[in-house]
Amino acid sequence: MDDLEIQIAPDSNLFAVIRTVEKGKFNYSTVLMKWLYSTEDGRYLVKWPQHYERAIKEKASPTNIWQTFLCSIKARNIDSKLAAKNVEKTYYEDGSTDSQQEKQNRKILKRRHPVTTLGFDENSNYNESQVIYPNINEHGSTEEPHYEKENNESNLEPVPHLDNSQNENVYSDYNQVLESNFKDFRIAFRTFIWFYFQKSNDANIQSILKMCKTIVKVTTQLHIDMEKLSKKIESFSVPNIENCETVFKFPLKKKKQINEFEVSLENEETFKRFVSWIKQIGGFDIDHYLLNVARNLFKDQVLKKYSLCGRKEKICFKNFKNILNAHVMGISQSLKTNMTLQDVHSFYGRYLKNAGSRLSQKDRKNQD
């Protein structure tokens, strides 16, 4: 892919259900959120491992040898693999099997109306310059459409005029299809086509197929616009994080900075601001979340001077009550879990103890 690939959730172990197309058929699969990428033009990609079951079980991260496929995301941020598999099963059941009567009816229709001239497949590629966009007014009547000609000739016949009763039916069903959810659109679309194949002549069928192409185009564009809007909304939060880090000068490198920061949190607005910053750091469980916050908040050079209870001639870290209470509030609200101050103490007891060894490892890496 030439486009820039952006990993949607690099550290997430939540699950998602995706749809891919293989040999003209839809396949639904359960993957990890961190396997998904987006491109600048709004497409989604999935990185597929060589050994799927093992990668899912071990919650592996994508590597350079994984294959890349285009996909669409049907559900995201699912807590468990079992729940994701149930969602995947639902998508298969929604549009999977047809009755024997429907299959027989389609065979009859193929004999009456060859697919090469009148059929429409949701996976087929059609020339958008040939699409007719019927103008439907509030009364349901169609006005004469405008054609975009190719080589000064139009390959499509004019849309025939429909009587009032037909206009009302077409307008009603047109609105019903537009109001369908994306999940049920394919089923509603198939029903729409079948209904008018049964009741209309060849000329009206051509008009209806052109209208259906318009519906597909409008719905697809709406989906693209909503994705772009969602990305824009997400981008609004980035300046807030940077502003918070700039004001507080994270990560804190000196004892004086930590002491001043603890005092500044006595201010209610400053405390709320710090809690909001913690909520935007992210993590898939309490320990992972605390690790992300600690790495962004403190430098190991200053943490090696502290211990949780101030033993071995080190400074007591428990005294920074405002900082630690903000940890509890921010992470509890973000993960929606009952986290306690004891969880924070237990984590920092280990994290402070290992500050020196982390610095030694960094020094060895720099020397290498």
Secondary structure, 3 states (H helix, E strand, C coil): CCCCCEECCCCCCCEEEEEEEECCEEEEEEEEHHHEEECCCCCEEEEECCCHHHHHHHCCCCCCCCEEEEEEEEEEEECCHHHHHHHHHHHHHHCCCCCHHHHHHHHHHHHHCCHHHHCCCCCCCCCHHHCCCCEECCCCCEECCCCCCECCECCCCCCCCCCHHHHHHHHHHHHHHHCCCCCCHHHHHHHHHHHHHHHCCHHHHHHHHHHHHHHHHHHHHHHHHHHHHHHHHHHCCHHHHHHHHHHHCCCECCHHHHHHHHHHCCCHHHHHHHHHHHHCCCCCCHHHHHHHHHHHHECHHHHCCEECCCCCCCEEHHHCHHHHHHHHHHHHHHHCCCCCHHHHHHHHHHHHHCHHHHHHHHHHHHHC
